Amino acid sequence: MYQWGIIGAGIMSFDAEKRKSLKSQDWLQTLVECEDEKYSGRILGSMIDFIPVEYQDNSHSALKEALLQPNIKIVSMTVTEGGYFLNPNTSKFDPHNPQVVHDSQHPDSPRTIFGILVQALYKRHQAGIPPFTILSCDNIPKNGHVVQSVVVGLAKLMMGSEFVSWVETNVKFPNSMVDRITPATSDLERQWIQEKFDYQDDWPVFCEPFRQWVMEDSFVNNERPPFEKVGVTFAKDVVPYEFMKLRVLNGGHAALCYPSALLGLNYVHQAMEHEAISKFLDVLERTEIIPTLGPVPNTSLPEYWELIASRFANSCMNDTLSRICFDGANRQPKFIIPVITDQLKRYDQYRNDTEQANNTGVDGLAIVSALWCRYCQGTDEAGETIAPNDPIWDRLHETACKAKETKDPSCWLAMEEIYGTVGDHPQFVESFSKAWHMIQNKGVEATLQNYIDSSSQ
């Protein structure tokens, strides 16, 4: 009978700050569930340690040593959607990424988390220690398969074929879908803990009451905590749940954030209080996003969207729009572009069927994309500066400004690594151009309202 605990780890500079704070309070954290004006708090004691973060010299020796311990059974990870070294054109593992090239050429001193995992698995294999399960918790379709492709791809570059075969046969990479809105911890949350509970917590966790975790029951030697006792749903096929969450929730966030930021709002719940934004999102979800989804076990998709809308409207979350707007160059291709792709496929299939064609439009999705372009011009509708908010902001800003100067939005769609073939589809090009010109000439709110009005006709 195992006794399970969590050991924290990280390889970034901000992880060191987090570790320092948690160590000072014996790894304990306050979890606060909040919904509107209702709060409930409890102390989390599941973390028992946090590995020293050696980011300055990229050695990560403490982490590498910890991963060799036989009692490490599961390595769970969140590295963000853009951290998997995938080729943007193919969505496959990219062996030419500079960080991947470094690890492949220096297998004894890898710097990336995936290179570190490959090295640890190799040393465990050599020592006769069973491998660990690698469990991704990121918002990526088939995230387990994606992690496997990266680990196996790096193993082929770093180690021999015999080891690669061992990884493919013995290491488990379960797909999973995790859903709980959890804003980043700030001084606002720290002050709230001090005022409400009269003690100091440097790293509290504020979240909504809702939680959902769906995963495949695929673990090395079947060794795992009894997750089902705390509400985890095990499913043979996680994909329907993943697509539902990625498109309805993450796609919803990606759709509301840019009009909200352009209109000077700060939080997600404020966006839901804005009549034009909330109505636009409701129509978009029901007519363009949900139709691209297949059936999900024991789930009504319209009711699921209503649940998501109520979660977005939770006024105590203080979920910032800047967080949702960040890294659009990675988020749009994962949460919006695939929906456009599927809608265009449906359009091509049903273009001659008037009744079916009514639900194959991309006008709303085109507005989302055009609003992102407008956001990347770098000012909101009041003329206030929008701070750079993307790893490739300079390129996005330059392209968005070029579209404005030339009055030709086609250069935005020409970013093939983001739009792929979608940027060439006549139906989407037409809808995007129409949306872009309306936003430029009439403004954000008028564009949203026009879409709302046209959908009711």
RAZI-V161388 format. One record per run of one state. SS is the DSSP state (H for helix, E for strand, - for the rest). FROM is the first residue (numbers start at 1). TO is the last residue. If there is no record, write none. Layout:
BEGIN
ss:SS from:FROM to:TO
ss:SS from:FROM to:TO
END
This chain:
BEGIN
ss:- from:1 to:5
ss:E from:6 to:8
ss:- from:9 to:12
ss:H from:13 to:23
ss:- from:24 to:28
ss:E from:29 to:35
ss:- from:36 to:37
ss:E from:38 to:44
ss:- from:45 to:46
ss:E from:47 to:50
ss:- from:51 to:60
ss:H from:61 to:66
ss:- from:67 to:73
ss:E from:74 to:77
ss:- from:78 to:85
ss:E from:86 to:86
ss:- from:87 to:92
ss:E from:93 to:93
ss:- from:94 to:97
ss:H from:98 to:105
ss:- from:106 to:112
ss:H from:113 to:127
ss:- from:128 to:132
ss:E from:133 to:136
ss:- from:137 to:142
ss:H from:143 to:158
ss:- from:159 to:160
ss:H from:161 to:170
ss:- from:171 to:175
ss:E from:176 to:179
ss:- from:180 to:186
ss:H from:187 to:197
ss:- from:198 to:204
ss:E from:205 to:207
ss:- from:208 to:211
ss:E from:212 to:215
ss:- from:216 to:219
ss:H from:220 to:222
ss:- from:223 to:226
ss:H from:227 to:230
ss:- from:231 to:232
ss:E from:233 to:234
ss:- from:235 to:238
ss:H from:239 to:262
ss:- from:263 to:266
ss:E from:267 to:267
ss:H from:268 to:273
ss:- from:274 to:274
ss:H from:275 to:292
ss:- from:293 to:300
ss:H from:301 to:312
ss:- from:313 to:319
ss:E from:320 to:320
ss:H from:321 to:325
ss:- from:326 to:327
ss:H from:328 to:335
ss:- from:336 to:336
ss:H from:337 to:350
ss:- from:351 to:353
ss:H from:354 to:357
ss:- from:358 to:362
ss:H from:363 to:375
ss:- from:376 to:378
ss:E from:379 to:379
ss:- from:380 to:384
ss:E from:385 to:385
ss:- from:386 to:392
ss:H from:393 to:406
ss:- from:407 to:409
ss:H from:410 to:413
ss:- from:414 to:415
ss:H from:416 to:424
ss:- from:425 to:425
ss:H from:426 to:442
ss:- from:443 to:443
ss:H from:444 to:455
ss:- from:456 to:457
END
